[in-house]
Amino acid sequence: MQQGKLDEAIACFRQAWQEAGLVAALNNWATALYYQDKPAEALQVLDQLQDPALIHPYRHALASRCYTALGDLQRARECLQRAVRDFEAGRFRLRAFAGTEQEWIQYTTIIKEAATELGDYRLVLDLHNRWPGRELARGAFLAGVAAFNLGKYRQAIRIWERVRDPAWIGPLSGYVLVAQWTDRGVIPPFQLDSDPPDAELLRNLTPEQADKLPVEGSFRLYMLATVFAMADEEPDEEVTLVAEIIRRTGDWGMDLGRRILESASLPIGLKFGAARALVEAGVFEPGQPIPVVHQGRRTEIVVQMKQVPDGPIPELEDAVAEALRLWREGKREAAMKRVVELREGPVLYPPAVLLEADFLREQGKLDEALVLLGMLDDLMPEQPAVLFRLALIHLDMGEIETARRFADEIDASRLSPDFRRDLERLKAAIRAEVEGDHGFI
């Protein structure tokens, strides 16, 4: 069953029940059906054992989950109450048998699962505090979810930080991060569900599939954790993912955006991402000064919404050619003024931005050039001309591995022979740096 071969597992459990009358086999048979999204069939299996004197909390907790899945919440609550009573009765009886109590404690997890699915978060916390088994990672995760959903963020953090299971420590670090910012009032309250996000599945989604996922529960938390981690790593870089969250979560997202702008402890890059989403939503006008708190003081930022053309624009092409002519004639100040005017105009014209980045590189202003290229890379991912310049500047800065990574991302198969030749020269220069035979490009 742990390998996901549920049909084969069901056949084995059915045979064990029919031939030996093993209660554990019956419970596992029903469990496999439940995980196949067949709660009604699972209940039919559980009903084959009618012994009111039998103390077995797992059976009643599973029945509770089945009734919840079927929408019969009254029966679900009755089964949950019976599971709690059975656990407490059996726990004290089994203390006399060595090792048996520890097996019994494993049932605390499914009881917490049943209570979580019913939204009885206070019961989950009460059981977590009263019962043994607080070290079980899945049960502790659910207790933290219960505390979070009740607005007890610091308690949720304490519970999650005590988990020592290596398989859970990484995922729970994201939960702790989001709970910390929610406790500080930066993230508005929201509800978590009973399952952590499948990070591997989310990473493999196509953009179209990701766009269809509702940004709620554990997926919302996953996105928020990613946003705040990115902001911590690159505090001055605009975090575009936060704009995606704000756009897709309605009034809650608008509230998040405003809170980010007002937070004194968040970096400016995160504020720009939030401000852009609020401009797109019509909360602020493009070009309007937006009040923010940055490094403990009030200031303003401005977001310009620019059109990015799909193809060449003749008059802008002429302006780019003029700037290049001025540069080659040694009129560098006039050339820079021309490309800056183009960038600050109503249309963001990529050839003009690329030329400005080239000018900055020739002046040794590598960091400024990287900012412009990073902006283009966000707008036009995998664009060969952008990647080429990113690789070139990182090579200039001595960041060889980063330069190699950008160069390797370039698909030059459909590009001109001149570009392919320049790319080979760039890669040769990178190899020479790695091997210690410095060349120039």
Beta strands, then each sheet from edge to edge (+ up, - down):
strand 1: 290-294
strand 2: 297-301
sheet 1: 1+ 2-
end
